[in-house]
């Protein structure tokens, strides 16, 4: 598919190229950004993250955040506790 859609093809069919690019973006960037990325963590969420009583995947589903966000939050909270 990628070889067929060269720059010349995209110039010739700009609307079709935009449609293909939009479909690609919708498919591959759907889960990149978490809708709660700017929502501040509550004390209960921080406590649940630091306790690690349930797997991160389940915790992510419960909190509505990504697994990577939970891992990073745990890392920085532990780092903050060590230095503080």
C-alpha positions in Angstrom: 0.0 0.0 0.0 2.7 2.5 0.9 4.6 2.0 -2.4 1.5 2.7 -4.4 0.8 6.0 -2.7 3.8 8.0 -3.8 4.2 11.8 -3.6 3.1 12.1 -7.2 0.0 10.0 -6.5 -0.8 12.1 -3.4 -0.5 15.3 -5.5 -2.8 13.9 -8.2 -5.4 12.6 -5.7 -5.2 14.9 -2.6 -8.7 14.1 -1.3 -8.1 10.4 -1.4 -4.7 10.8 0.1 -6.2 12.8 3.0 -8.8 10.1 3.5 -6.2 7.3 3.7 -4.1 9.4 6.1 -7.0 10.1 8.3 -7.9 6.3 8.4 -4.3 5.5 9.2 -4.2 8.1 12.0 -7.5 6.9 13.5 -6.2 3.4 13.6 -2.7 3.9 14.9 -3.0 6.9 17.2 -6.3 5.8 18.8 -4.7 4.7 22.1 -1.7 6.9 22.2 -3.2 9.7 24.2 -5.2 8.9 27.3 -8.3 11.1 27.9 -7.3 11.6 31.6 -3.7 12.6 30.8 -4.2 16.1 32.3 -6.5 15.1 35.1 -4.7 15.4 38.5 -4.3 12.2 40.5 -6.4 11.9 43.6 -5.0 10.6 46.9 -6.9 7.3 46.5 -5.4 6.8 43.0 -1.9 7.5 44.3 -2.4 5.1 47.1 -3.7 2.4 44.8 -0.7 2.9 42.4 1.9 2.7 45.2 0.3 -0.4 46.9 0.5 -2.5 43.7 -2.1 -4.9 45.1 -3.6 -5.5 41.6 -1.9 -5.8 38.2 -1.3 -2.5 36.4 -3.5 -3.5 33.5 -6.5 -3.9 35.8 -5.6 -0.7 37.6 -5.4 1.2 34.3 -8.9 0.0 33.5 -10.3 1.0 36.9 -8.6 4.5 36.9 -9.1 5.2 33.2 -5.4 5.8 32.7 -2.8 4.0 30.6 -0.5 1.4 32.0 2.5 3.5 31.0 1.1 6.5 32.9 0.7 4.3 36.0 4.2 3.0 35.7 5.6 6.5 35.3 3.6 7.9 38.2 4.8 5.1 40.5 8.4 5.6 39.4 8.4 9.4 40.0 6.5 9.0 43.3 9.1 6.5 44.6 11.9 8.8 43.4 10.3 11.8 45.1 10.0 9.8 48.4 13.7 8.8 48.3 15.0 12.3 47.7 12.4 14.0 50.0 
